[in-house]
Every structure is written in structure tokens, then in C-alpha cells.
């Protein structure tokens, strides 16, 4: 019996998880999107349901000042004595705390989570570890006196965030750049320190060391990296083959109730050459242990789309949750937890009134800040998204459906007015260039259906009014790729927007995976 990678497709990067009994809980990065830190639940590590977000109040996560790929970096979730903790870094969210390490906690996984407890440390990617004597430790990135990147650690008071010891350097890694994303484990009498190295691009990897004390010294695993596809080229660009996943890294370990070990990690799916556009996705692999006490990921073999479930013989695939979604906004709210906003939303611009009514704010999709936008992650290379909207626009108004990566890279299928007539246009913003298609004129009355279809190479945008469906324009996926967006950490979203002036009412939205 097999399962399919990625287990959580789309931009869900830097996964971390913990187990409580037969339940697993997982969080991922969210960067400049709000609410922050998506929270998932599973009982089998293959099927994941989003419970909500850890940071769902603006008091917990100010994002008004953050730029593209600022905000929440690499959260870690842990449970200790019945209490859940999430610790993370927010970068550039506010001028008061331009680099903010903090933790929140709850005694109920469904929330609410506490207000942030701030920690005075200038690294990123924090993690928590409790030793056998109950003492808690903060492990994160650090910079030594000579400016070299490393992993540092100190004892912490979790009730106040205060440091209870000096920061001690515990490992420099194996020599790869950007040692980060550390997690500490105590397994069979040994302390294991697992980190990410090589940056988040094609040299990404997971490395590991072990020692006899929480402070080390740590000895590097002789077969490091324990996970990487930096040299895997077989099947590159072929769907599901060994090379179809690249940039694997940033892992976290867990053990299920049967004693089987697993690692979650992220990776990308290149579409053409070394370009990818839907972000770093959460994946899963089984882990074994060799005679010397070192972990072996997937038996030392590359990660593929079809992966065997240990202890589950037989052909075929285990049933996995569909990520298709249908929303009938005419029934009111709230929105599914998959919907997010850019930075902290102006809540007065979003309301349910016979549908989801969006009112234009001061910012547009071209701006940093919080335009009137709500969207969900593109989770499949082959997908379609459709919305039905009611809008009688002015010349200055644009409202509709967008495929959004950054404020400088997005394709907008907008209903507006040209030559005095209601119409649909496709506006393609790429870097410092913006091109608008010829208008497709629509009837003045009645709803408009807007749709985008995608494959690996292009997006196709359609508008339908009074039963006539017309191709408005096409955009290449490569121009929305991470490699064309100044190296962002996020991925593409499909969203709804209103800008310029006025309001638009969206009555329904559907996202579905298409057959390949």
C-alpha cells in the first residue's frame, strides 16, 4: 500500500509536528499572510485536516510593516505535560520588533492560543526541547564572534521568555551554508540535533549529529546529509519520479504508536528547468535506524510521489483527503481556514451581504500593505478555480480573480469598465512591467463567472456572461515562479480582490484539481 507526496500540497513550508497519543499536530510557515501558522491534525500522518491557525489575532501577529517574504518563519510545535507550545520568528512585522522571537501556548489544541511571550535572541528558526530533568531549552540559529552562522542554545523560562543561561554554540553543521531549522531529540539515551543546511534552494539538505549531553559535543552522522536531492537528477521534470522533487530539507521527526519513525520535510516540484511556482510543500518519509544508532530516511532511496507505507503490504494507494473546495458565500461566514489575507486585513472591507462583499481599500495588489484580497494556496499544478460575482464597476474599479505570488508578480482577471461598457480584462504584472489584454465586453446585467485553469506551463483565464464563455488571456507559470520573484519563500495563491473604488459581491467560489 502506498501514499502520495506531497501530503499537504501547495505553499506549506518548514513543517514541524508533534504527537499526543494517536494524534499528530503539524504547523507550517505563513510569512506575510494572515492569520499566521496554519495548524493541521492527523491520525495517520497521511490525511491532514486544517484546524485553523495558531496566530489568529492581530495582537499576536502585527504584519503591517513586513515586506515580501517577511513575517512568520519556521514555527515549531511541541507538547509538554498537556500544554501545547508554538515558537517562531516574525521578521519585519513591526518597527518596535523588527526581528521577534516569541512563543504562544494553549491547553486546548483548538485554541485560543496565548498572547506572545517575547524572547531576546537575534537568531531565527527557534525550537523547544525539554530534557529528562524537566528543564526547557531554546535552540535556534546564532552568529559567533567572528560572524559565522551556527546553532546556539540556552535554557529558557517558558512563562516569561527569560534566558536562564548564556547562549552556547552547540554545532556549526557540516559546512553547508545557512545552518538553520534545528530540532533536538532524546532517543535511546542519546541527544540528536537535526538541522537544515545549504539554503532553501537546490542545495537544501537535512543533516544530523548526536551527543551524550544536551550541550554536546555533537558528532556528525557519517552519512550526512540524511536527506537531500541535491544530486538526484534521474527523472528530473517527470511527474512523480525521483527527480520530480527538489530542494528537500527542513525536517522534523516523530514516532507513531507502532514504533515506526517518520520525517516530515518540505520540497518543491519544478515545472520547467529549475523553475517552481506553487511553493515548498509538506512531504513525508519513513525513517529506520542502522546498527550504529543513526537514522536512515526511506531506506536511503530518493523521495518519490508514490511511497510505500511500512507495515501495509498490498497494491494501490491509501485514501487521502481531497483538497477540492466549494464555498457558497450566500450562506454567510465564516470562511474556511484555508482562506488568508495579505498582512493584517482591514476588516471593514470584508462582510457577508448576500455573498462575500469586498470593498476597495487604499492599497492595490501592486502595493506592499494589505489590499482587499483573500485567497487560498494553489495546491496542484493542474487545477481550476471559478467564482461567480456581481459587480457594476466604474472605470477606476477592478474586481475579480487573481493568481498572486507577490505584489510584483500576479495575474488579475478583473471586471472593470472600458469605453463605457462592462468588460473583463487580464492584467499581467511581472516585475516593473504591467500589460493589460484587450477587453472582453460583458452584458451590463447579471452575474459574471470568472475562471482560471492551469497546467505546468500556463494559466488560462475565462469570463462568462449570459452563457457565453470567452478566453480573456493566458499567462506563463514561469513568470510567477520563485526564481522570477527575487527568491521568495512563498508560492502562488488563487484569490478574490477588489481595488480602485467601490465594492463587488462574490456569491460562490470553487477550487478543484484537474486530471493530468
Secondary structure as the mmCIF struct_conf table of DSSP 4:
data_model
#
loop_
_struct_conf.conf_type_id
_struct_conf.id
_struct_conf.beg_label_comp_id
_struct_conf.beg_label_asym_id
_struct_conf.beg_label_seq_id
_struct_conf.end_label_comp_id
_struct_conf.end_label_asym_id
_struct_conf.end_label_seq_id
STRN STRN1 UNK A 2 UNK A 4
BEND BEND1 UNK A 5 UNK A 5
BEND BEND2 UNK A 7 UNK A 7
STRN STRN2 UNK A 8 UNK A 8
BEND BEND3 UNK A 10 UNK A 11
BEND BEND4 UNK A 14 UNK A 14
STRN STRN3 UNK A 16 UNK A 20
TURN_TY1_P TURN_TY1_P1 UNK A 21 UNK A 22
STRN STRN4 UNK A 23 UNK A 27
STRN STRN5 UNK A 31 UNK A 31
TURN_TY1_P TURN_TY1_P2 UNK A 32 UNK A 32
STRN STRN6 UNK A 33 UNK A 34
BEND BEND5 UNK A 35 UNK A 35
STRN STRN7 UNK A 36 UNK A 42
BEND BEND6 UNK A 43 UNK A 47
STRN STRN8 UNK A 49 UNK A 55
BEND BEND7 UNK A 57 UNK A 57
TURN_TY1_P TURN_TY1_P3 UNK A 58 UNK A 60
TURN_TY1_P TURN_TY1_P4 UNK A 64 UNK A 65
TURN_TY1_P TURN_TY1_P5 UNK A 68 UNK A 69
STRN STRN9 UNK A 71 UNK A 80
TURN_TY1_P TURN_TY1_P6 UNK A 81 UNK A 82
STRN STRN10 UNK A 83 UNK A 91
BEND BEND8 UNK A 92 UNK A 93
BEND BEND9 UNK A 95 UNK A 95
TURN_TY1_P TURN_TY1_P7 UNK A 96 UNK A 97
BEND BEND10 UNK A 98 UNK A 98
STRN STRN11 UNK A 99 UNK A 106
BEND BEND11 UNK A 107 UNK A 108
TURN_TY1_P TURN_TY1_P8 UNK A 109 UNK A 110
BEND BEND12 UNK A 111 UNK A 111
HELX_LH_PP_P HELX_LH_PP_P1 UNK A 112 UNK A 116
STRN STRN12 UNK A 117 UNK A 119
BEND BEND13 UNK A 124 UNK A 125
STRN STRN13 UNK A 127 UNK A 130
TURN_TY1_P TURN_TY1_P9 UNK A 132 UNK A 133
BEND BEND14 UNK A 134 UNK A 134
STRN STRN14 UNK A 136 UNK A 143
TURN_TY1_P TURN_TY1_P10 UNK A 145 UNK A 146
BEND BEND15 UNK A 147 UNK A 147
STRN STRN15 UNK A 149 UNK A 155
STRN STRN16 UNK A 156 UNK A 156
TURN_TY1_P TURN_TY1_P11 UNK A 158 UNK A 160
STRN STRN17 UNK A 163 UNK A 163
BEND BEND16 UNK A 164 UNK A 165
STRN STRN18 UNK A 168 UNK A 171
BEND BEND17 UNK A 174 UNK A 175
BEND BEND18 UNK A 177 UNK A 177
STRN STRN19 UNK A 180 UNK A 187
TURN_TY1_P TURN_TY1_P12 UNK A 188 UNK A 189
STRN STRN20 UNK A 190 UNK A 197
BEND BEND19 UNK A 198 UNK A 198
BEND BEND20 UNK A 200 UNK A 201
TURN_TY1_P TURN_TY1_P13 UNK A 202 UNK A 203
STRN STRN21 UNK A 205 UNK A 211
BEND BEND21 UNK A 212 UNK A 213
TURN_TY1_P TURN_TY1_P14 UNK A 214 UNK A 215
HELX_LH_PP_P HELX_LH_PP_P2 UNK A 217 UNK A 218
STRN STRN22 UNK A 219 UNK A 220
HELX_LH_PP_P HELX_LH_PP_P3 UNK A 221 UNK A 221
TURN_TY1_P TURN_TY1_P15 UNK A 222 UNK A 223
BEND BEND22 UNK A 226 UNK A 226
STRN STRN23 UNK A 227 UNK A 228
TURN_TY1_P TURN_TY1_P16 UNK A 230 UNK A 231
TURN_TY1_P TURN_TY1_P17 UNK A 234 UNK A 237
BEND BEND23 UNK A 238 UNK A 238
TURN_TY1_P TURN_TY1_P18 UNK A 239 UNK A 240
BEND BEND24 UNK A 241 UNK A 241
HELX_RH_3T_P HELX_RH_3T_P1 UNK A 242 UNK A 244
BEND BEND25 UNK A 245 UNK A 245
STRN STRN24 UNK A 246 UNK A 255
TURN_TY1_P TURN_TY1_P19 UNK A 257 UNK A 258
BEND BEND26 UNK A 259 UNK A 259
STRN STRN25 UNK A 261 UNK A 268
BEND BEND27 UNK A 271 UNK A 271
STRN STRN26 UNK A 272 UNK A 272
TURN_TY1_P TURN_TY1_P20 UNK A 273 UNK A 274
STRN STRN27 UNK A 275 UNK A 275
BEND BEND28 UNK A 278 UNK A 278
STRN STRN28 UNK A 281 UNK A 289
TURN_TY1_P TURN_TY1_P21 UNK A 291 UNK A 292
BEND BEND29 UNK A 293 UNK A 293
STRN STRN29 UNK A 295 UNK A 297
HELX_RH_3T_P HELX_RH_3T_P2 UNK A 298 UNK A 300
HELX_LH_PP_P HELX_LH_PP_P4 UNK A 301 UNK A 303
BEND BEND30 UNK A 305 UNK A 305
STRN STRN30 UNK A 306 UNK A 308
TURN_TY1_P TURN_TY1_P22 UNK A 310 UNK A 311
BEND BEND31 UNK A 314 UNK A 316
STRN STRN31 UNK A 317 UNK A 317
STRN STRN32 UNK A 325 UNK A 328
HELX_RH_3T_P HELX_RH_3T_P3 UNK A 329 UNK A 331
HELX_LH_PP_P HELX_LH_PP_P5 UNK A 334 UNK A 336
TURN_TY1_P TURN_TY1_P23 UNK A 337 UNK A 338
STRN STRN33 UNK A 340 UNK A 340
STRN STRN34 UNK A 341 UNK A 342
BEND BEND32 UNK A 343 UNK A 344
HELX_RH_3T_P HELX_RH_3T_P4 UNK A 347 UNK A 349
STRN STRN35 UNK A 350 UNK A 352
BEND BEND33 UNK A 353 UNK A 355
STRN STRN36 UNK A 356 UNK A 359
BEND BEND34 UNK A 362 UNK A 362
TURN_TY1_P TURN_TY1_P24 UNK A 365 UNK A 366
BEND BEND35 UNK A 367 UNK A 369
BEND BEND36 UNK A 372 UNK A 372
STRN STRN37 UNK A 373 UNK A 377
BEND BEND37 UNK A 381 UNK A 382
STRN STRN38 UNK A 383 UNK A 390
BEND BEND38 UNK A 395 UNK A 396
STRN STRN39 UNK A 398 UNK A 406
TURN_TY1_P TURN_TY1_P25 UNK A 407 UNK A 408
STRN STRN40 UNK A 409 UNK A 418
TURN_TY1_P TURN_TY1_P26 UNK A 419 UNK A 420
STRN STRN41 UNK A 421 UNK A 430
TURN_TY1_P TURN_TY1_P27 UNK A 431 UNK A 432
STRN STRN42 UNK A 433 UNK A 436
HELX_LH_PP_P HELX_LH_PP_P6 UNK A 437 UNK A 439
STRN STRN43 UNK A 440 UNK A 441
BEND BEND39 UNK A 444 UNK A 446
STRN STRN44 UNK A 448 UNK A 454
BEND BEND40 UNK A 456 UNK A 457
STRN STRN45 UNK A 458 UNK A 465
TURN_TY1_P TURN_TY1_P28 UNK A 466 UNK A 467
STRN STRN46 UNK A 468 UNK A 476
HELX_RH_3T_P HELX_RH_3T_P5 UNK A 477 UNK A 480
BEND BEND41 UNK A 481 UNK A 481
HELX_RH_3T_P HELX_RH_3T_P6 UNK A 482 UNK A 484
TURN_TY1_P TURN_TY1_P29 UNK A 485 UNK A 486
BEND BEND42 UNK A 487 UNK A 487
BEND BEND43 UNK A 489 UNK A 489
STRN STRN47 UNK A 493 UNK A 499
BEND BEND44 UNK A 500 UNK A 502
STRN STRN48 UNK A 503 UNK A 513
HELX_LH_PP_P HELX_LH_PP_P7 UNK A 514 UNK A 515
#
